[in-house]
Amino acid sequence: MNRYAILAITFVAQMCLGCSYAWSMFVASFKARYNIDTGYAQLGFGVMLATFAFLTPFTGKLQDRFGPRKVAVVGSFVFAAGFILGGVWADTFWKFLLTLGVMSGLGLGSVYPCILATCVKWFPARKGLISGMAVAGYGAGAVALSWLSDAMLNKGAPQGLQNFLANFGATFSEKGTVPVTVYLTWLGVVMGVIVLIGALSLSLPESARGAKGAAAVAAAGGIPWGDIRLWGMFLAFLAGTFAGLMAIANIKQIGVWKGVPLAVAGFGGILFNLANACGRISWGGLSDKFGGRASMIAGLILQGIAMVVITQVPGHTATSNWPFYLLAICYGFLYANNFALYPAECARIWGPARLGAVYGVVFFAFGIAGLLGPYLGGKILDVYKSYDYALWLAAVICWIGAIIIAMMVKTKPAGTSLRSQFELTGARK
C-alpha cells in the first residue's frame, strides 16, 4: 500500500483512539451511575492510560517479532470490547475499571505504538513532522468525540443526528440525550470497526520487512538501559504528561471552577483538543528545524507558565467565556509537544529500527502520569474546592522536567548522525 494511504487511513484510526481525551464529558454520567466523587470518576481514566502506557514497551517487542498489523488487529478487538462491555455489563465500579480502564487501555497500548512506529519507518527523513502527523489524529478525534459525547450525554444531540440514529433504532430523551450505557456500546462498535480497518492497513517498507527488518533491529541493538538520556527523557515525559493529563481530564470542571456555566464549559475541552491536534503537527515541524532537545525544553517551560496563568486569569467576563476558551487553546497547543517531540527524538538518537522498543520505555511514564495526574486533580478539587494547588504543582513539575532535559539529554541538532553522541558524563557509547 502507498505510504501516504497508510498515513491517511491510520490518521482516521487514531481519531477513534483519541476518545480517551473526551473523558471529561463522561465524568458527570459516571459519577451518577456509580455514585462516586470526581476523583474516583477520574481514576477510570487513569487506569486506562496507565494500562496503555505499561503495555507499550511490550508492544514494541511484539511488533518487531510479529509485525505491526497482527498486533494492532488483536488490539482493535480488545479496544472495542472494553467500550461495549463498559456499556452492557459494567454495572459496578470495579467492572467499570476493568472494562473502560484495563481493557480499553490494553487496546490503546496495542494499536497506538504500531501506527506511530510504522509511519515513522515509511518517512525516515521527516521524523518530527511525521510523528506529529501520525499522532495528530488522536487529538483530532478527541475534538469530534468531545463534541459528540457532550451532546449525546449532557446537552442534547442535534435534531438531524437524532433523526439519523433513529433509523437504526435509537431512542432519545426529551432533552435529546441517551443513557451512557447505550452510548458506550455504540462507540465500541463503530470505533472498533474503524480501528480494525486502520490496523489492517499497516505494512512495513521493504527495508524493514523479513530478514532485512530483523537484521536492522539486530544491528541497532536492544534497549539502551544504561544511557542516561533515556532516563532523562523518561522523567521529562512524565513531567509534561502529568501536567497535561491533570488538565485535560478535568478541563470541563476547571471551566466551572473558573466561573464558566456548566452548559458551555465542555466547549473548552473541544478547543483544547483541537489545539492539541494542530500542535502535534506544529511541534513536529519545529523539532525538525530547531532540534528536539531545544524544542522539549521550550515546551516544558511554556507548559509550566501556562499552568500558572490559568490560576491568575479569570475564566470569564460579564459578557464572554472566551478568557477560559483561550486558555484552553493555548494549553492544548503546548501540551501537544510531548507526543510529537519525544518519539522523534528517540528515532534521531537511537534510530528508527529501535523506535518501538525505546519509545515504549519512555512512554511508560505516561502510565504513571495517567494514574497520578487526573486523580490528584480531581481529589484536590474535592478537598480544597479549588484547582490552584494542583496547577501550581503541575507547573513546578514541568520546570523540573525542563532542567532534566537540559542536563541529561544532549544530542547533536536534527539532521545529523543517528548515533549517540555523548552523555552527561562525557563517556562515549
Summary of the structure (lengths in Angstrom):
residues: 429
radius of gyration: 20.8
end to end distance: 37.7
largest distance: 68.7
contacts: 1715
relative contact order: 0.16
helix: 81%
strand: 0%
